[in-house]
């Protein structure tokens, strides 16, 4: 039986859950770029993800899955320009990208990832 380990436990969620050699992250939203462009918010979030991966001994080449929620699907191309430059060529994760109303109107996107360690 594999142990489940949680980090950053709150009443509604954990920031990070480990099961075996897989890390399941909560969603990432912009921290320093509220009011900024979609590209700026995307870079902000991807930087957070990269830092989190480094902290657990992983990296973006080990991303398994990503879900991206855009406040407006019209942001798709601008977000993808940043995303495409960030992912490791030939090692992009499985990905879903949809339009959705987000928790804060200042958020233009939210990204959730799962990664191998």
Secondary structure as UniProt FT lines:
FT   STRAND          4..9
FT   STRAND          14..19
FT   TURN            20..21
FT   STRAND          22..25
FT   STRAND          28..29
FT   TURN            34..35
FT   HELIX           38..55
FT   TURN            56..57
FT   HELIX           60..62
FT   STRAND          63..70
FT   HELIX           73..75
FT   HELIX           76..86
FT   TURN            89..90
FT   STRAND          94..99
FT   TURN            105..106
FT   STRAND          109..116
//
